[in-house]
Amino acid sequence: MGKIDKEKEQISWIKFWIGVGVASIMGLISYLVNHYEKSNIYLIGAKQ
């Protein structure tokens, strides 16, 4: 495999893990928005 192919594969893995991270953050934010009453304590703790 050529050097360019290895670089493309590495970029593909990086894009995959960035997608996983973004999806995780969006899921957490949507959970906090939908369960605001229950998560209010956690939000107050995060501000301090």
MARBA-958581 format. One record per atom (N, C-alpha, C): atom name; x, y, z. Coordinates in pm, 1 decimal. Example, Ala and Ser with C-alpha at 12.3 -4.5 7.8 and 13.67 -1.06 7.14 Angstrom:
<rec><atomo>N</atomo><xx>1319.0</xx><yy>-569.0</yy><zz>780.0</zz></rec>
<rec><atomo>CA</atomo><xx>1230.0</xx><yy>-450.0</yy><zz>780.0</zz></rec>
<rec><atomo>C</atomo><xx>1320.0</xx><yy>-330.0</yy><zz>780.0</zz></rec>
<rec><atomo>N</atomo><xx>1285.0</xx><yy>-225.0</yy><zz>708.0</zz></rec>
<rec><atomo>CA</atomo><xx>1367.0</xx><yy>-106.0</yy><zz>714.0</zz></rec>
<rec><atomo>C</atomo><xx>1290.0</xx><yy>3.0</yy><zz>787.0</zz></rec>
This chain:
<rec><atomo>N</atomo><xx>85.0</xx><yy>-117.7</yy><zz>0.0</zz></rec>
<rec><atomo>CA</atomo><xx>0.0</xx><yy>0.0</yy><zz>0.0</zz></rec>
<rec><atomo>C</atomo><xx>89.4</xx><yy>123.7</yy><zz>0.0</zz></rec>
<rec><atomo>N</atomo><xx>51.5</xx><yy>219.7</yy><zz>-79.6</zz></rec>
<rec><atomo>CA</atomo><xx>129.1</xx><yy>341.7</yy><zz>-89.5</zz></rec>
<rec><atomo>C</atomo><xx>109.4</xx><yy>433.5</yy><zz>30.5</zz></rec>
<rec><atomo>N</atomo><xx>197.2</xx><yy>530.6</yy><zz>39.6</zz></rec>
<rec><atomo>CA</atomo><xx>190.2</xx><yy>625.3</yy><zz>151.2</zz></rec>
<rec><atomo>C</atomo><xx>59.3</xx><yy>703.4</yy><zz>148.6</zz></rec>
<rec><atomo>N</atomo><xx>11.8</xx><yy>738.0</yy><zz>30.2</zz></rec>
<rec><atomo>CA</atomo><xx>-112.3</xx><yy>815.7</yy><zz>19.7</zz></rec>
<rec><atomo>C</atomo><xx>-232.2</xx><yy>735.2</yy><zz>69.7</zz></rec>
<rec><atomo>N</atomo><xx>-229.6</xx><yy>604.0</yy><zz>43.4</zz></rec>
<rec><atomo>CA</atomo><xx>-339.4</xx><yy>518.9</yy><zz>90.8</zz></rec>
<rec><atomo>C</atomo><xx>-340.5</xx><yy>509.4</yy><zz>242.9</zz></rec>
<rec><atomo>N</atomo><xx>-223.4</xx><yy>502.2</yy><zz>303.7</zz></rec>
<rec><atomo>CA</atomo><xx>-215.1</xx><yy>497.1</yy><zz>450.5</zz></rec>
<rec><atomo>C</atomo><xx>-266.4</xx><yy>627.0</yy><zz>511.0</zz></rec>
<rec><atomo>N</atomo><xx>-231.1</xx><yy>738.8</yy><zz>449.5</zz></rec>
<rec><atomo>CA</atomo><xx>-278.5</xx><yy>868.1</yy><zz>498.9</zz></rec>
<rec><atomo>C</atomo><xx>-430.4</xx><yy>880.1</yy><zz>486.0</zz></rec>
<rec><atomo>N</atomo><xx>-484.9</xx><yy>832.1</yy><zz>374.9</zz></rec>
<rec><atomo>CA</atomo><xx>-630.6</xx><yy>834.8</yy><zz>356.4</zz></rec>
<rec><atomo>C</atomo><xx>-700.1</xx><yy>748.7</yy><zz>461.2</zz></rec>
<rec><atomo>N</atomo><xx>-642.8</xx><yy>633.9</yy><zz>491.9</zz></rec>
<rec><atomo>CA</atomo><xx>-701.6</xx><yy>545.4</yy><zz>593.6</zz></rec>
<rec><atomo>C</atomo><xx>-698.3</xx><yy>612.0</yy><zz>730.4</zz></rec>
<rec><atomo>N</atomo><xx>-588.0</xx><yy>678.4</yy><zz>761.9</zz></rec>
<rec><atomo>CA</atomo><xx>-578.3</xx><yy>747.8</yy><zz>890.5</zz></rec>
<rec><atomo>C</atomo><xx>-681.0</xx><yy>860.6</yy><zz>898.7</zz></rec>
<rec><atomo>N</atomo><xx>-699.7</xx><yy>934.4</yy><zz>791.2</zz></rec>
<rec><atomo>CA</atomo><xx>-799.1</xx><yy>1041.6</yy><zz>788.2</zz></rec>
<rec><atomo>C</atomo><xx>-939.4</xx><yy>984.5</yy><zz>806.0</zz></rec>
<rec><atomo>N</atomo><xx>-964.6</xx><yy>868.9</yy><zz>746.6</zz></rec>
<rec><atomo>CA</atomo><xx>-1094.9</xx><yy>804.2</yy><zz>761.2</zz></rec>
<rec><atomo>C</atomo><xx>-1122.1</xx><yy>768.3</yy><zz>906.5</zz></rec>
<rec><atomo>N</atomo><xx>-1022.1</xx><yy>715.2</yy><zz>977.0</zz></rec>
<rec><atomo>CA</atomo><xx>-1039.5</xx><yy>680.8</yy><zz>1118.3</zz></rec>
<rec><atomo>C</atomo><xx>-1062.8</xx><yy>805.9</yy><zz>1202.5</zz></rec>
<rec><atomo>N</atomo><xx>-990.4</xx><yy>910.9</yy><zz>1172.8</zz></rec>
<rec><atomo>CA</atomo><xx>-1008.2</xx><yy>1035.0</yy><zz>1248.0</zz></rec>
<rec><atomo>C</atomo><xx>-1149.0</xx><yy>1090.4</yy><zz>1226.6</zz></rec>
<rec><atomo>N</atomo><xx>-1197.7</xx><yy>1087.8</yy><zz>1103.2</zz></rec>
<rec><atomo>CA</atomo><xx>-1334.1</xx><yy>1134.2</yy><zz>1075.1</zz></rec>
<rec><atomo>C</atomo><xx>-1436.7</xx><yy>1047.9</yy><zz>1147.3</zz></rec>
<rec><atomo>N</atomo><xx>-1412.7</xx><yy>917.8</yy><zz>1154.0</zz></rec>
<rec><atomo>CA</atomo><xx>-1504.0</xx><yy>827.6</yy><zz>1224.6</zz></rec>
<rec><atomo>C</atomo><xx>-1512.2</xx><yy>864.9</yy><zz>1372.6</zz></rec>
<rec><atomo>N</atomo><xx>-1397.8</xx><yy>882.9</yy><zz>1438.8</zz></rec>
<rec><atomo>CA</atomo><xx>-1398.4</xx><yy>912.3</yy><zz>1582.1</zz></rec>
<rec><atomo>C</atomo><xx>-1450.7</xx><yy>1052.3</yy><zz>1611.5</zz></rec>
<rec><atomo>N</atomo><xx>-1429.6</xx><yy>1145.9</yy><zz>1520.6</zz></rec>
<rec><atomo>CA</atomo><xx>-1490.4</xx><yy>1277.7</yy><zz>1537.8</zz></rec>
<rec><atomo>C</atomo><xx>-1642.6</xx><yy>1265.6</yy><zz>1530.7</zz></rec>
<rec><atomo>N</atomo><xx>-1693.3</xx><yy>1184.9</yy><zz>1437.8</zz></rec>
<rec><atomo>CA</atomo><xx>-1837.3</xx><yy>1161.8</yy><zz>1427.4</zz></rec>
<rec><atomo>C</atomo><xx>-1893.9</xx><yy>1098.0</yy><zz>1552.7</zz></rec>
<rec><atomo>N</atomo><xx>-1821.8</xx><yy>1001.6</yy><zz>1608.6</zz></rec>
<rec><atomo>CA</atomo><xx>-1866.0</xx><yy>937.2</yy><zz>1732.8</zz></rec>
<rec><atomo>C</atomo><xx>-1870.5</xx><yy>1039.3</yy><zz>1846.0</zz></rec>
<rec><atomo>N</atomo><xx>-1769.4</xx><yy>1123.0</yy><zz>1854.3</zz></rec>
<rec><atomo>CA</atomo><xx>-1766.3</xx><yy>1225.5</yy><zz>1958.9</zz></rec>
<rec><atomo>C</atomo><xx>-1877.7</xx><yy>1326.4</yy><zz>1945.9</zz></rec>
<rec><atomo>N</atomo><xx>-1902.7</xx><yy>1372.7</yy><zz>1824.5</zz></rec>
<rec><atomo>CA</atomo><xx>-2009.4</xx><yy>1469.9</yy><zz>1801.6</zz></rec>
<rec><atomo>C</atomo><xx>-2145.4</xx><yy>1408.7</yy><zz>1833.6</zz></rec>
<rec><atomo>N</atomo><xx>-2166.5</xx><yy>1284.1</yy><zz>1792.8</zz></rec>
<rec><atomo>CA</atomo><xx>-2294.1</xx><yy>1217.4</yy><zz>1821.2</zz></rec>
<rec><atomo>C</atomo><xx>-2313.6</xx><yy>1199.7</yy><zz>1971.7</zz></rec>
<rec><atomo>N</atomo><xx>-2207.0</xx><yy>1168.5</yy><zz>2042.8</zz></rec>
<rec><atomo>CA</atomo><xx>-2217.0</xx><yy>1152.9</yy><zz>2188.6</zz></rec>
<rec><atomo>C</atomo><xx>-2252.1</xx><yy>1284.7</yy><zz>2256.2</zz></rec>
<rec><atomo>N</atomo><xx>-2186.7</xx><yy>1391.3</yy><zz>2214.6</zz></rec>
<rec><atomo>CA</atomo><xx>-2215.2</xx><yy>1522.4</yy><zz>2273.6</zz></rec>
<rec><atomo>C</atomo><xx>-2357.3</xx><yy>1566.2</yy><zz>2242.8</zz></rec>
<rec><atomo>N</atomo><xx>-2402.4</xx><yy>1544.3</yy><zz>2119.2</zz></rec>
<rec><atomo>CA</atomo><xx>-2539.5</xx><yy>1582.0</yy><zz>2083.0</zz></rec>
<rec><atomo>C</atomo><xx>-2641.2</xx><yy>1500.3</yy><zz>2161.9</zz></rec>
<rec><atomo>N</atomo><xx>-2613.0</xx><yy>1372.8</yy><zz>2182.8</zz></rec>
<rec><atomo>CA</atomo><xx>-2702.1</xx><yy>1289.9</yy><zz>2261.8</zz></rec>
<rec><atomo>C</atomo><xx>-2710.9</xx><yy>1337.3</yy><zz>2405.6</zz></rec>
<rec><atomo>N</atomo><xx>-2597.9</xx><yy>1374.1</yy><zz>2463.2</zz></rec>
<rec><atomo>CA</atomo><xx>-2596.7</xx><yy>1424.5</yy><zz>2600.0</zz></rec>
<rec><atomo>C</atomo><xx>-2673.6</xx><yy>1555.4</yy><zz>2611.4</zz></rec>
<rec><atomo>N</atomo><xx>-2652.7</xx><yy>1644.8</yy><zz>2517.1</zz></rec>
<rec><atomo>CA</atomo><xx>-2723.7</xx><yy>1773.4</yy><zz>2519.1</zz></rec>
<rec><atomo>C</atomo><xx>-2873.9</xx><yy>1752.4</yy><zz>2503.6</zz></rec>
<rec><atomo>N</atomo><xx>-2914.2</xx><yy>1664.0</yy><zz>2412.9</zz></rec>
<rec><atomo>CA</atomo><xx>-3057.9</xx><yy>1640.6</yy><zz>2394.3</zz></rec>
<rec><atomo>C</atomo><xx>-3118.9</xx><yy>1575.3</yy><zz>2518.0</zz></rec>
<rec><atomo>N</atomo><xx>-3043.8</xx><yy>1489.0</yy><zz>2584.4</zz></rec>
<rec><atomo>CA</atomo><xx>-3094.3</xx><yy>1428.5</yy><zz>2707.9</zz></rec>
<rec><atomo>C</atomo><xx>-3115.2</xx><yy>1535.8</yy><zz>2814.4</zz></rec>
<rec><atomo>N</atomo><xx>-3018.6</xx><yy>1625.2</yy><zz>2828.7</zz></rec>
<rec><atomo>CA</atomo><xx>-3030.8</xx><yy>1730.2</yy><zz>2929.7</zz></rec>
<rec><atomo>C</atomo><xx>-3146.5</xx><yy>1825.0</yy><zz>2898.4</zz></rec>
<rec><atomo>N</atomo><xx>-3169.8</xx><yy>1853.6</yy><zz>2770.9</zz></rec>
<rec><atomo>CA</atomo><xx>-3280.6</xx><yy>1941.7</yy><zz>2733.6</zz></rec>
<rec><atomo>C</atomo><xx>-3414.1</xx><yy>1873.1</yy><zz>2761.8</zz></rec>
<rec><atomo>N</atomo><xx>-3425.1</xx><yy>1745.0</yy><zz>2729.8</zz></rec>
<rec><atomo>CA</atomo><xx>-3551.9</xx><yy>1674.6</yy><zz>2747.8</zz></rec>
<rec><atomo>C</atomo><xx>-3580.3</xx><yy>1639.7</yy><zz>2893.2</zz></rec>
<rec><atomo>N</atomo><xx>-3478.3</xx><yy>1631.0</yy><zz>2976.0</zz></rec>
<rec><atomo>CA</atomo><xx>-3496.3</xx><yy>1596.4</yy><zz>3116.7</zz></rec>
<rec><atomo>C</atomo><xx>-3444.1</xx><yy>1709.3</yy><zz>3205.3</zz></rec>
<rec><atomo>N</atomo><xx>-3485.1</xx><yy>1830.3</yy><zz>3172.8</zz></rec>
<rec><atomo>CA</atomo><xx>-3432.8</xx><yy>1947.7</yy><zz>3242.2</zz></rec>
<rec><atomo>C</atomo><xx>-3467.1</xx><yy>1946.3</yy><zz>3390.6</zz></rec>
<rec><atomo>N</atomo><xx>-3587.0</xx><yy>1904.1</yy><zz>3425.2</zz></rec>
<rec><atomo>CA</atomo><xx>-3627.3</xx><yy>1905.6</yy><zz>3565.9</zz></rec>
<rec><atomo>C</atomo><xx>-3539.6</xx><yy>1812.6</yy><zz>3648.3</zz></rec>
<rec><atomo>N</atomo><xx>-3511.4</xx><yy>1696.2</yy><zz>3594.9</zz></rec>
<rec><atomo>CA</atomo><xx>-3429.7</xx><yy>1599.2</yy><zz>3667.5</zz></rec>
<rec><atomo>C</atomo><xx>-3281.8</xx><yy>1637.6</yy><zz>3665.6</zz></rec>
<rec><atomo>N</atomo><xx>-3236.5</xx><yy>1699.4</yy><zz>3557.5</zz></rec>
<rec><atomo>CA</atomo><xx>-3094.1</xx><yy>1728.6</yy><zz>3543.4</zz></rec>
<rec><atomo>C</atomo><xx>-3056.4</xx><yy>1867.3</yy><zz>3593.8</zz></rec>
<rec><atomo>N</atomo><xx>-3151.0</xx><yy>1940.2</yy><zz>3650.1</zz></rec>
<rec><atomo>CA</atomo><xx>-3122.2</xx><yy>2075.0</yy><zz>3697.1</zz></rec>
<rec><atomo>C</atomo><xx>-3012.7</xx><yy>2073.7</yy><zz>3802.8</zz></rec>
<rec><atomo>N</atomo><xx>-3011.9</xx><yy>1973.9</yy><zz>3888.1</zz></rec>
<rec><atomo>CA</atomo><xx>-2910.1</xx><yy>1964.4</yy><zz>3992.5</zz></rec>
<rec><atomo>C</atomo><xx>-2771.8</xx><yy>1948.9</yy><zz>3929.0</zz></rec>
<rec><atomo>N</atomo><xx>-2763.5</xx><yy>1868.3</yy><zz>3823.5</zz></rec>
<rec><atomo>CA</atomo><xx>-2635.6</xx><yy>1847.1</yy><zz>3757.9</zz></rec>
<rec><atomo>C</atomo><xx>-2586.8</xx><yy>1975.0</yy><zz>3688.9</zz></rec>
<rec><atomo>N</atomo><xx>-2680.3</xx><yy>2049.8</yy><zz>3631.1</zz></rec>
<rec><atomo>CA</atomo><xx>-2642.2</xx><yy>2174.4</yy><zz>3563.6</zz></rec>
<rec><atomo>C</atomo><xx>-2591.4</xx><yy>2277.2</yy><zz>3664.4</zz></rec>
<rec><atomo>N</atomo><xx>-2655.3</xx><yy>2284.7</yy><zz>3779.2</zz></rec>
<rec><atomo>CA</atomo><xx>-2609.9</xx><yy>2377.8</yy><zz>3882.1</zz></rec>
<rec><atomo>C</atomo><xx>-2471.6</xx><yy>2336.9</yy><zz>3932.3</zz></rec>
<rec><atomo>N</atomo><xx>-2450.2</xx><yy>2206.2</yy><zz>3946.9</zz></rec>
<rec><atomo>CA</atomo><xx>-2318.5</xx><yy>2158.4</yy><zz>3989.4</zz></rec>
<rec><atomo>C</atomo><xx>-2211.6</xx><yy>2185.1</yy><zz>3887.0</zz></rec>
<rec><atomo>N</atomo><xx>-2247.1</xx><yy>2182.3</yy><zz>3759.8</zz></rec>
<rec><atomo>CA</atomo><xx>-2148.6</xx><yy>2205.9</yy><zz>3654.0</zz></rec>
<rec><atomo>C</atomo><xx>-2107.9</xx><yy>2352.9</yy><zz>3647.4</zz></rec>
<rec><atomo>N</atomo><xx>-2196.9</xx><yy>2443.2</yy><zz>3689.7</zz></rec>
<rec><atomo>CA</atomo><xx>-2165.7</xx><yy>2586.0</yy><zz>3684.0</zz></rec>
<rec><atomo>C</atomo><xx>-2068.7</xx><yy>2626.7</yy><zz>3792.5</zz></rec>
<rec><atomo>N</atomo><xx>-2061.6</xx><yy>2551.2</yy><zz>3900.8</zz></rec>
<rec><atomo>CA</atomo><xx>-1975.4</xx><yy>2590.2</yy><zz>4013.6</zz></rec>
<rec><atomo>C</atomo><xx>-1838.4</xx><yy>2543.5</yy><zz>3996.9</zz></rec>
